[in-house]
């Protein structure tokens, strides 16, 4: 099995039944079992420049461990409902989106730990 790495996103190399390369998340459990989950989104065609990688290579690229899996950045647009969670103990903010669509959101580092920044593209 091969995966296609496009920037900070990972897609299945083979198209799914919907005819798309599925956007996937990758996790590893404590026994080193790898789980690849279709995130319900995808692209019609891979761009001309992508990295073809095995699941183990993707794990190395993204530093995936049993405590830190890889979930692609959220794709949301317009009025899609979004929920933001704050884990103050670990200084982690999680953005959860229902029924995401086209468009990219990404985080940006801030020198002030009291400020979370989200950047929208597309």
N, C-alpha and C positions, 0 to 999 in steps of 0.2 A: 504494500500500500504506500502510495506517495501523496504528499500534501503540497499545495502551492502556497508559498509565503509571498505576500504582496504587501510590502511596507510593514505595518504592525498588525496585519490581518492574515489569518490562515484559512485557506479554502481547500475543499476536497479536489483532488486532481480530476476525478471522474465526475461526470454530471449525474445529478439525482433524477428521480422520476419526473420532476418538474422541468427538466432540461437545463438546470443551472448548476454551476459549481457551488456547492453549499459552503457558507461561512460556518466555521466550526470552532468549538472550544476544546481544549485538551487538558485532561487532569491525569494525575498519577496518584494511586493510593499508597498506603503504607507498605503494601506487599509488592510495590512496583508494577501493578497492573495499570495499563494505559487505557483511558476512556476518551473516545473522540465523539463529541456530541454535535449534531446538526443544529445550528441556532435558528433555523427556520427562515433564513435569508440566503441570498446567493447572487451570483453574477452570471450573465449569459456567456461571457467569454473572458478568459484570463488575459490580462494585459500583455504586451509584448515582452516586458521584463518582469520576471518573477523567479523565485528560487524554488526548485523542485527538491523536496526533502522528505526523508522518512520520518515517522512519528518520533523516533529517538533523536533525530537531528533537530526537530522542532523543539523538543524538550530541552535540548542543550542551548539552542538559540534564545529561547525565552526564559531560561533559568527556572523551569517548572519543577516543583517538588511536591511532595504529598501535602504540604501546608500552603503552597502557592501555585495554584493552577493558572492556566492561560484562558482568559475569556476575552474575545475581541472587543475593541471599543464599541460603544453603543452607536447605532445609526438611528437618528431621530430627526424629524422635521416638523415644522408647523406646530400644530396643537396636540401632538401625540402626548399622552399623559406620562409624566416622569415623576419619580419619587426619589428624594435624596436622603440617604442614611448617613449618620455621623457616628463613628466609633471613636469616642474621645480618648479611650485608653491607648489605642494603637495609632491615633492620628490618621485614620483612614476615612475617606468619604466615598460612598458608593452611590452611583446614579443608576436607578432601575427604570427601564422604559417598557411600556406595554405596547405591543404591536409596532415595533420600529419600522421606519421607512427609509427613503434615501437621505443622504447627508451624513456628515461625520462630526462627532463631538470628541474632543480630547482634553486631557488635563494639562495644566501648566504649573510648574513649580513656583512657589511663592516664598520669599524670605520670611514672611510673617505667617506663623503657623495658625493664626486666627483667620486667615483668608484662604478660601478655596477659589480657584480660577478654572473656568470651563471655557474652551475655545470652540467656536462653531466654524466649520468649513462646508462649502457646498450648500 
